[in-house]
Amino acid sequence: MQRRDFLKGTAMAAGAAALFPALGSASMIEPARGEKEPKGPVTLYFECRIPGNKKDDFLHHMHNFTEVAKKQRGFLSLSLKNMVGDSTMVKNYPTELKGVLKTAYFDAYKQNRLPLFYALFIRFDSYADLKRSKLHHLFKKEMARYGALSRNYFEGVFVTVAAGDREKIYTTHEQIRHFLTHQKDRPQEELVTVNNHVSIHTKDKDLFNKESAALLKIAQDTFRPAPGDVDYNPAFPDGMPGEYQTRHYRKAVTTEILQSAFSDGGKTHYLFHGTWESVWDHENSHIDPRFRHAVGKLFPYLLDLPVEPFYKTRILANRG
């Protein structure tokens, strides 16, 4: 089953239209014939839907699931994120629509119009450790608790192409391993996670990775007001807090490019994943001409328009 259909099912549960592009098959955790197993750190990634009246039970069991995951060989970190809304600026919609959907999904859930939608990232030191953990089997058992809606979920294996925070950019396996064991989106800090879904032809993967890594550096290093701006204030070296009324924004807290480890019918899928201090910081960053110039180099490769939901982190566990 294609992910377009999976997410369409989420929307159809409330009679709404599908919004997301396809990420891939419902399961992408094994290499196809002729494909090599990934090297270095990997991410076991899930997307699932949970009936709204099962939220507390689901979170209770996911805390228990996290404790099991932490004991697995090669465990680096885990984060569970609840979708709350959607970015408009990533679609190049008119600026006056900035942030209009920032909590739309969660608001619809509260009105009993949509189920809850979660993304789960489990990071491992290696693909062998991921397979050995059998957490994908345990997750299947967890989903069986919540009926047909939840038994139909997405799972995939991803590798991190590049990552960044306010200190540096990470590109080697050792650097990325450090990044993945120091995830910063602690639930109590109420940071906003974004998770942009796009796909390309697999034959373009190397070129796309080069261009997207350059975009990551722009996304991680830019802010407003910047030196040279008339309203620059050195008291805000990472930028001023974003607002609807301004184009100010603070640097991203973290950014990460994840690439599907295995191809999907000639396609390779990506998650552009990061955390920001606020929705407005994120939306204003996408208005910045420096970002727009860099992202414009990626558009010729894309097979579907980017869709970038907003999430709130509900569980975070880094390797101790």
C-alpha positions in Angstrom: 0.0 0.0 0.0 1.3 3.5 -0.9 1.7 6.1 1.8 -0.6 8.4 -0.1 -3.4 5.9 0.5 -2.3 5.4 4.2 -2.6 9.1 4.9 -5.7 9.4 2.8 -7.2 6.9 5.1 -6.3 9.2 8.0 -8.2 12.0 6.4 -11.1 9.9 5.2 -11.8 8.9 8.8 -13.2 12.4 9.1 -14.4 12.9 5.6 -11.5 15.2 4.7 -9.2 15.3 1.7 -5.7 13.8 1.6 -2.9 16.3 1.8 0.3 14.4 1.9 2.5 13.0 -0.9 3.5 9.4 -1.0 6.4 8.4 1.2 6.5 4.8 0.0 5.2 1.3 0.7 3.7 0.5 4.1 6.9 -1.4 5.0 10.4 -0.5 3.9 12.8 -2.3 6.3 14.5 -4.9 4.1 16.8 -4.4 1.1 15.5 -5.3 -2.3 17.4 -7.8 -4.4 20.8 -6.3 -5.3 20.6 -3.5 -2.6 23.2 -3.3 0.1 22.6 -2.9 3.7 23.2 0.6 5.0 26.4 1.5 6.9 26.7 3.6 10.0 23.8 4.8 12.2 20.3 4.2 11.1 16.7 5.2 12.1 13.8 2.9 12.4 10.8 5.2 11.5 7.1 4.6 12.0 4.0 6.6 11.3 0.7 5.5 12.9 -2.8 6.6 13.6 -4.5 6.1 17.0 -8.1 6.5 17.9 -8.5 9.7 20.0 -10.0 8.0 23.0 -7.0 5.7 23.2 -4.4 8.5 23.7 -3.6 7.9 27.3 -3.4 4.1 26.9 -1.2 4.5 23.9 1.3 6.9 25.6 1.4 4.6 28.6 2.4 1.7 26.4 4.9 3.8 24.4 6.7 4.7 27.6 7.0 1.0 28.3 8.1 0.4 24.7 10.8 3.1 25.2 12.2 1.3 28.3 12.5 -1.9 26.2 14.2 0.0 23.4 16.7 1.6 25.7 18.0 -1.8 26.7 18.7 -2.9 23.1 22.2 -3.2 21.8 23.2 -0.2 19.7 20.4 2.0 20.9 21.1 5.7 20.4 17.9 7.6 21.0 14.1 7.5 20.6 11.6 10.3 20.0 7.8 10.1 19.7 6.1 13.0 18.1 2.4 14.0 17.8 1.3 15.9 14.7 -0.4 19.1 15.5 -0.5 21.1 12.2 1.1 21.9 8.9 3.4 24.5 7.4 2.1 26.8 4.7 5.3 28.6 3.9 7.0 25.4 2.7 4.5 25.4 -0.1 5.3 29.0 -1.1 1.7 30.0 -0.3 1.1 33.8 0.1 2.9 35.2 3.2 -0.4 36.4 4.7 -1.3 32.7 5.2 1.8 32.1 7.3 1.1 29.8 10.2 -2.6 29.5 9.4 -2.5 25.7 9.8 -0.1 25.6 12.8 -2.5 23.6 15.0 -5.1 22.6 12.5 -4.6 18.9 12.8 -4.7 18.7 16.6 -7.7 21.1 16.6 -9.5 18.7 14.3 -8.7 15.8 16.7 -10.1 17.8 19.6 -13.3 18.1 17.7 -13.4 14.3 17.0 -12.9 14.9 13.3 -9.5 13.2 13.0 -7.6 10.5 14.8 -4.2 11.2 16.5 -1.2 10.9 14.2 2.3 10.0 15.5 5.8 9.7 14.2 8.3 7.5 16.0 12.1 7.7 15.4 14.3 5.0 16.9 18.0 5.5 16.3 20.5 2.6 16.3 24.3 2.4 15.9 23.9 0.0 12.9 21.4 -1.8 10.7 22.4 -5.1 12.3 21.5 -3.7 15.8 18.2 -2.5 14.4 17.4 -5.9 13.1 18.6 -7.7 16.2 16.3 -5.6 18.4 13.1 -6.9 16.7 11.5 -3.7 17.8 9.5 -3.6 14.5 7.8 -6.8 15.7 7.1 -5.4 19.1 5.6 -2.3 17.5 3.3 -4.4 15.4 2.0 -6.0 18.6 1.5 -2.6 20.2 -0.5 -1.4 17.2 -2.8 -4.5 17.4 -4.2 -3.1 20.6 -6.0 -0.2 18.9 -8.0 -1.9 16.1 -7.9 -1.8 12.3 -7.0 1.9 12.1 -3.8 1.4 14.0 -2.8 -1.9 12.5 -2.3 -0.2 9.2 0.9 1.8 9.7 4.1 2.8 7.9 7.5 1.5 8.8 10.9 2.2 7.2 14.6 2.4 7.7 16.4 5.7 7.1 20.0 6.9 7.1 21.1 10.4 8.1 22.8 12.2 5.2 23.7 15.3 7.3 22.6 17.0 10.5 23.3 20.2 12.3 22.7 22.2 15.5 23.7 25.7 16.6 27.3 24.5 17.2 28.2 22.6 14.0 27.3 20.5 11.0 27.5 16.7 11.2 28.3 14.6 8.2 30.6 11.6 9.2 29.2 8.4 10.8 30.9 9.3 14.1 29.6 12.9 14.1 26.1 11.7 13.3 26.3 9.1 16.0 27.1 11.9 18.5 24.2 14.0 17.1 21.7 11.2 17.4 22.6 10.5 21.1 22.1 14.2 22.0 18.7 14.9 20.6 17.5 18.2 22.0 13.7 18.2 21.6 12.8 17.5 25.2 9.0 17.5 25.7 9.1 20.0 28.6 10.7 22.6 26.3 7.8 22.7 23.9 10.0 23.0 20.8 8.3 22.6 17.4 9.4 19.7 15.2 9.0 19.8 11.4 9.2 16.7 9.2 9.2 17.5 5.5 8.3 14.5 3.2 9.6 14.5 -0.4 10.7 11.8 -2.9 13.0 11.7 -5.9 14.2 9.3 -8.6 16.8 7.0 -7.1 19.2 7.8 -10.0 19.4 11.4 -8.7 20.3 10.5 -5.1 23.9 11.5 -5.0 23.3 14.9 -6.6 20.3 15.5 -4.4 22.2 14.6 -1.3 24.9 17.2 -2.2 22.3 19.9 -2.8 20.2 19.1 0.3 23.3 19.1 2.5 24.1 22.6 1.3 20.5 23.6 2.1 20.8 22.2 5.6 23.8 24.4 6.3 21.8 27.5 5.1 18.8 26.4 7.2 21.0 25.9 10.3 23.1 29.0 10.0 20.7 31.7 8.9 18.6 34.0 11.2 17.0 37.5 11.2 17.9 40.2 12.0 21.4 39.3 10.7 24.5 41.5 10.7 24.0 44.1 8.0 20.2 44.3 8.6 19.1 47.8 9.7 17.5 46.3 12.8 20.3 43.9 13.7 20.9 43.7 17.5 24.1 42.0 18.7 22.2 41.0 21.9 20.4 38.4 19.7 23.3 36.5 18.0 20.9 33.7 17.0 18.1 36.0 15.8 15.1 37.5 17.4 12.0 35.5 18.2 9.7 35.2 15.2 6.2 36.6 15.1 3.4 36.8 12.6 3.9 40.5 12.3 7.6 40.3 11.6 10.1 38.4 9.5 12.4 37.8 12.5 13.5 34.2 13.3 16.0 32.4 15.5 18.3 29.7 14.1 16.9 26.2 14.0 17.7 24.3 17.1 18.5 21.2 15.0 18.2 20.1 11.4 18.6 16.6 9.9 18.2 15.0 6.4 17.1 11.4 6.5 17.1 9.3 3.3 15.3 6.0 2.9 17.9 3.2 3.2 16.1 1.2 0.5 14.6 2.3 -2.8 10.9 2.0 -3.5 10.2 1.2 -7.1 12.9 3.5 -8.4 12.1 6.2 -5.8 14.1 7.3 -2.8 12.3 9.1 0.0 13.5 11.8 2.3 12.5 13.3 5.7 13.8 16.8 6.3 13.5 16.8 10.0 14.3 19.5 12.5 13.3 21.5 15.6 12.6 25.1 16.1 11.8 27.3 19.1 8.5 28.3 17.6 6.2 27.9 14.5 6.9 31.5 13.6 10.7 31.0 13.6 10.2 28.2 11.1 7.7 30.0 8.9 9.8 33.2 8.7 12.9 31.2 7.9 11.1 30.0 4.7 10.5 33.5 3.6 14.2 34.5 3.8 15.7 35.0 0.3 18.8 33.0 1.3 16.7 29.9 2.1 14.5 30.4 -1.0 17.5 30.5 -3.2 19.0 27.3 -1.7 15.7 25.3 -1.8 15.1 26.3 -5.4 18.0 24.1 -6.4 16.1 21.0 -5.0 12.7 21.6 -6.7 13.8 20.1 -10.1 14.5 16.8 -8.4 11.2 16.5 -6.5 8.5 14.0 -7.7 5.9 15.5 -5.3 5.4 18.8 -3.6 6.8 19.1 -0.1 4.5 18.7 2.8 5.9 19.7 6.2 3.8 18.9 9.3 4.4 20.4 12.7 4.7 18.1 15.6 5.1 18.2 19.4 7.5 15.8 21.0 5.8 13.5 23.6 8.7 11.2 24.5 12.4 11.6 24.2 15.1 9.2 25.4 18.8 9.6 24.7 21.3 6.9 25.4 22.6 7.4 28.9 
